[in-house]
Amino acid sequence: MKTRILKLAVLVATAVLLTATLNAQMAIRQPLFRVDIPFAFVAGGTHLPAGHYHVYHPGDPYLVVLERDDGRARAMAYVHPSATDPSESSAKLVFNQYGNQHFLSQVWTENDPQVHHCFKGQMEQQLMAQSSEPQLVIVAAKR
């Protein structure tokens, strides 16, 4: 009898903790904005296909997550914020383009006095050393 009560108590406690964890994750995962990216790109060292993406901070201001609408592609990019001109506060992504390769460079969010710069991965650093300045490609967020 004691074993049965103990198992039931553990089951109830696990269910409560799981529910609380899922609720916390859902609150954290609210997207900053949606964006349609018309080309394949690299973010946080991960190659991603073109598509419709949600951009969000998963509870860490130094981390940005891009997740495709269908859930089949996802990347996390470490960022460092820096101050920006408040008049330029539109939500957008900025990519560095080297030839036909695109790398996520900056994440801008509305009403945020900071721009979030992505750390450059090894592949992008190699391309930077081999070529001239990258071409900037800006993709505006969807409303």
N, C-alpha and C positions, 0 to 999 in steps of 0.2 A: 504494500500500500504506500509506504514512504517513497519507494522508488518511483512509483507511478506519479505521485504528487510532485516529486523533484523533477521528473521529466516534463511534466506539464508546465511547471514554473519556468524551466529553461526554455521551453518552446515559446511561451508567452513573452518572456524577456527578449528572445531573439526576434520575434515578430515586431515588437515595439521598437527595438533598435534598428531593424531593417527599414521600417516605415519612416523613422526619424531621419535616417541617413538618406533615403531616397528623396524625401521632402527637401532636405538641405541641398542636395545636388540639383534638384529642379530649380530651386531659387537661385543658385549660383550660375546655372547654365543659361540664364535668360540672355538671348542674343543682344549684342550692341547694335548690330544692323545686319541686313542681308545685302548680298552683292552678287552680280552675274559676272563671272570672269570668263572672257571669251577665248582664253588660250591656256595651254598647260603651263604649270609653274612649279617652283620649288619654294616651300615655306618650312623653316626649321629643319632643313635637311631632308624633307620628305617631298617626293615628286607627286604632284596632284594633277588630275585632268581638269580641263575646262568644265565649268558648270555653275550651278547656283549654290552659294555658300552662306552659312550663318557665321558671323564673327562674334566672339565673346571672350571675356576674361573669366576663367574658371575659379574665381575667388582669390587669385594671385595677380596683383597689378603688373608683375613683371613677366607675365605669360599671356599670350594671345592664342586662341584656338580657332581654327577655321574648319568647319565641318560641312560637307556637301549635304544638300537637302535629303538625298536618298540614304545618307549614312554610310555610303560605300567608300568615302575618302575623308581623311581627317589628318590634320597636322597641328603640332604645337610649336610655337615660335617664342623664344625668349626675347624680351624687348627691354629697352631702357628708355624711360620717358625724358623729354626735355621740353623746356618752355617754348611756346610758339606765340605768334601774333593772334590774339583773340578774334580778329576779324576774319581769320582763315580757319573757321571751325566747322567746316563741312565734313561729313563722314565719307571717307574714301580710303582706298588702298593705293599705295605707290609701289611700283615694281621697278627694279633695275633690269634693263634688257641688254643682253650681250648676244648679238646675232639673233638667233631664234629662241634663245633661252631667257626665261623670265624668273626673277627672284624677288620674293616679297621683301620690301625695304622699309616701308613705313605704314603705320596704321593710324589714321586720324579719326576721331570720334567727335560728334557734334557736342557743342557746349563744354568742351574739355580744353583747358588752356595748355595742354601738353600734346605733343606728337610722340608716338611710340615707335622708336627705331628698332628694327630687327637686327640681331647679331648676324654677321655674315659667316656662312659656313665655309668649309674648306674648298668646295667646288667653286663657289663664287669668288673666293680670294684668288684662286688660280686663274680664273678668267680675268679678273681685275689686273693681275700681274702681266697677262699676255696681251691685253687690249687697252684701248684708250678708255675715256670716261664712258660709263654706261648711258644708254638712252633711258629717260624716265617715261614710264607709262602709268597713267592715272586711271583708276577705275572707280567711278562714283558709286556710292551706296544707293540701294533702292529705297524708296519711301513706302 
